[in-house]
Amino acid sequence: MQRRVDEELDRWKDDPMEVERSVSGVPESVQSFWRRVEHRKHYLFLPRAVKVLFAIPASSCQIERDFSVSGSMVTSQRTSLSQHNIDMATFLNRNGEFVDLLQCEAIKRGKHREHTPSCFTYPLDLDWDIEDDFSDEILAGFMSSTSFSLNEEEKENS
């Protein structure tokens, strides 16, 4: 196989193909050139090698941007995100031109529970009287002191 690759490379050096130009004189793109070389089937290995070489990014900027998006998703407030959800959210964020969200299935009114993962829901006892179990001290821990004091004034005025 190595001998065949070397022969093809020698043949390329002896008889290189020219870059074609459009009627207006604009040269064809590198990708168009190698696609044309591949379709002529004079060279078998060179077009494949070029595909591999051009698939390698010239810099690491893009991958650093991608990791930055992932890093901004994983915060101390989002510790329970699964790796799959992080991967998918990063993919959707960085590949918006490839994903048409309008093609997603529309969820009919009242059917949202069928599409909600069970880990996102918590069953509540509808007969539970919340006011009996929550004291003002507990509620104060969930609200700012300003909103809590406003609620106290409303109670006094009524």
C-alpha positions as CSV (number, residue, x, y, z in Angstrom):
1,M,0.0,0.0,0.0
2,Q,2.8,2.4,0.9
3,R,4.3,1.8,-2.6
4,R,0.9,2.8,-4.2
5,V,0.7,5.9,-2.2
6,D,4.3,6.9,-3.1
7,E,3.5,6.3,-6.8
8,E,0.4,8.4,-6.6
9,L,2.4,11.2,-4.9
10,D,5.1,11.0,-7.6
11,R,2.5,11.1,-10.3
12,W,1.0,14.2,-8.7
13,K,4.4,16.0,-8.6
14,D,5.0,15.2,-12.2
15,D,1.6,16.2,-13.5
16,P,-0.1,18.6,-11.1
17,M,-3.7,19.8,-11.8
18,E,-4.4,23.5,-12.3
19,V,-6.8,25.5,-10.3
20,E,-9.8,26.4,-12.5
21,R,-11.2,29.9,-12.7
22,S,-14.8,31.0,-13.2
23,V,-15.8,33.2,-16.2
24,S,-15.2,36.3,-14.1
25,G,-11.7,35.1,-13.2
26,V,-12.3,34.0,-9.6
27,P,-10.3,30.9,-8.7
28,E,-12.2,27.8,-7.4
29,S,-12.1,27.1,-3.7
30,V,-9.7,24.6,-2.3
31,Q,-12.6,22.4,-1.4
32,S,-14.0,22.6,-4.9
33,F,-10.5,21.8,-6.3
34,W,-10.1,18.6,-4.3
35,R,-13.7,17.6,-4.9
36,R,-12.9,17.8,-8.7
37,V,-9.7,15.8,-8.2
38,E,-11.7,13.1,-6.3
39,H,-14.4,12.9,-9.0
40,R,-11.9,12.5,-11.8
41,K,-10.7,9.3,-10.1
42,H,-7.1,9.8,-11.3
43,Y,-6.0,10.0,-7.7
44,L,-7.3,7.7,-5.0
45,F,-5.3,8.5,-1.9
46,L,-4.5,12.2,-2.1
47,P,-8.1,13.4,-1.9
48,R,-8.7,11.2,1.2
49,A,-5.5,12.5,2.8
50,V,-6.6,16.1,2.1
51,K,-10.0,15.5,3.8
52,V,-8.2,14.3,6.9
53,L,-5.8,17.3,6.9
54,F,-8.5,19.9,6.3
55,A,-10.7,18.3,9.1
56,I,-8.0,19.4,11.6
57,P,-8.7,22.9,12.9
58,A,-6.0,25.4,12.4
59,S,-6.3,26.8,15.9
60,S,-7.8,25.7,19.2
61,C,-10.1,28.8,19.5
62,Q,-13.3,27.1,18.5
63,I,-12.9,24.2,20.9
64,E,-12.0,26.7,23.7
65,R,-15.3,28.6,22.9
66,D,-17.2,25.3,23.1
67,F,-15.7,24.4,26.5
68,S,-16.5,27.9,27.7
69,V,-20.2,27.4,26.9
70,S,-20.1,24.1,28.8
71,G,-18.3,25.7,31.7
72,S,-20.9,28.5,32.0
73,M,-23.7,25.9,32.1
74,V,-22.2,24.0,35.0
75,T,-22.4,26.3,38.0
76,S,-22.9,25.7,41.7
77,Q,-26.7,26.3,41.2
78,R,-26.8,23.6,38.4
79,T,-25.0,20.7,40.0
80,S,-27.6,18.1,39.1
81,L,-27.4,18.5,35.3
82,S,-26.6,15.2,33.7
83,Q,-23.6,14.9,31.4
84,H,-26.0,14.1,28.5
85,N,-28.0,17.3,29.1
86,I,-24.8,19.4,29.2
87,D,-23.6,17.8,26.0
88,M,-26.9,18.3,24.2
89,A,-27.3,21.9,25.4
90,T,-23.8,22.7,24.3
91,F,-24.4,21.1,21.0
92,L,-27.6,23.1,20.4
93,N,-25.9,26.3,21.6
94,R,-22.9,25.9,19.3
95,N,-24.7,24.4,16.3
96,G,-27.8,26.6,15.9
97,E,-27.5,26.6,12.1
98,F,-27.8,22.8,12.0
99,V,-30.8,22.5,14.3
100,D,-34.2,23.8,13.3
101,L,-36.2,24.0,16.5
102,L,-39.3,24.7,14.5
103,Q,-39.1,21.0,13.5
104,C,-39.7,19.9,17.1
105,E,-43.0,18.3,17.9
106,A,-45.6,20.7,19.2
107,I,-46.9,19.7,22.6
108,K,-50.7,19.9,22.8
109,R,-52.4,21.8,25.6
110,G,-52.7,19.6,28.7
111,K,-50.2,17.0,27.4
112,H,-47.1,18.6,29.0
113,R,-47.0,16.1,31.8
114,E,-46.3,13.3,29.3
115,H,-43.3,15.2,28.1
116,T,-41.9,16.1,31.5
117,P,-39.2,13.8,33.0
118,S,-40.2,12.4,36.3
119,C,-37.1,13.8,37.9
120,F,-38.6,17.3,37.3
121,T,-41.8,16.7,39.2
122,Y,-42.6,16.2,42.9
123,P,-46.0,14.9,44.0
124,L,-47.8,17.3,46.4
125,D,-50.5,16.4,48.8
126,L,-53.3,18.8,47.8
127,D,-55.0,18.4,51.2
128,W,-52.0,19.7,53.0
129,D,-52.5,23.0,54.8
130,I,-49.3,24.9,54.2
131,E,-50.0,27.7,56.6
132,D,-50.2,25.4,59.6
133,D,-46.7,23.9,58.9
134,F,-44.8,27.0,57.9
135,S,-44.0,29.6,60.5
136,D,-43.0,33.2,59.7
137,E,-39.3,32.3,60.6
138,I,-39.2,29.6,58.0
139,L,-40.8,31.8,55.4
140,A,-38.4,34.6,56.2
141,G,-35.5,32.4,55.2
142,F,-37.0,32.1,51.6
143,M,-37.8,35.8,51.1
144,S,-35.8,39.0,51.4
145,S,-36.4,41.1,54.5
146,T,-38.0,43.8,52.5
147,S,-40.7,41.6,51.0
148,F,-41.3,39.9,54.3
149,S,-41.8,43.2,56.1
150,L,-44.2,44.3,53.4
151,N,-46.3,41.2,53.9
152,E,-46.4,41.9,57.7
153,E,-47.7,45.5,57.0
154,E,-50.4,44.1,54.7
155,K,-51.5,41.7,57.5
156,E,-51.6,44.6,60.1
157,N,-53.6,46.8,57.7
158,S,-56.3,44.2,57.0
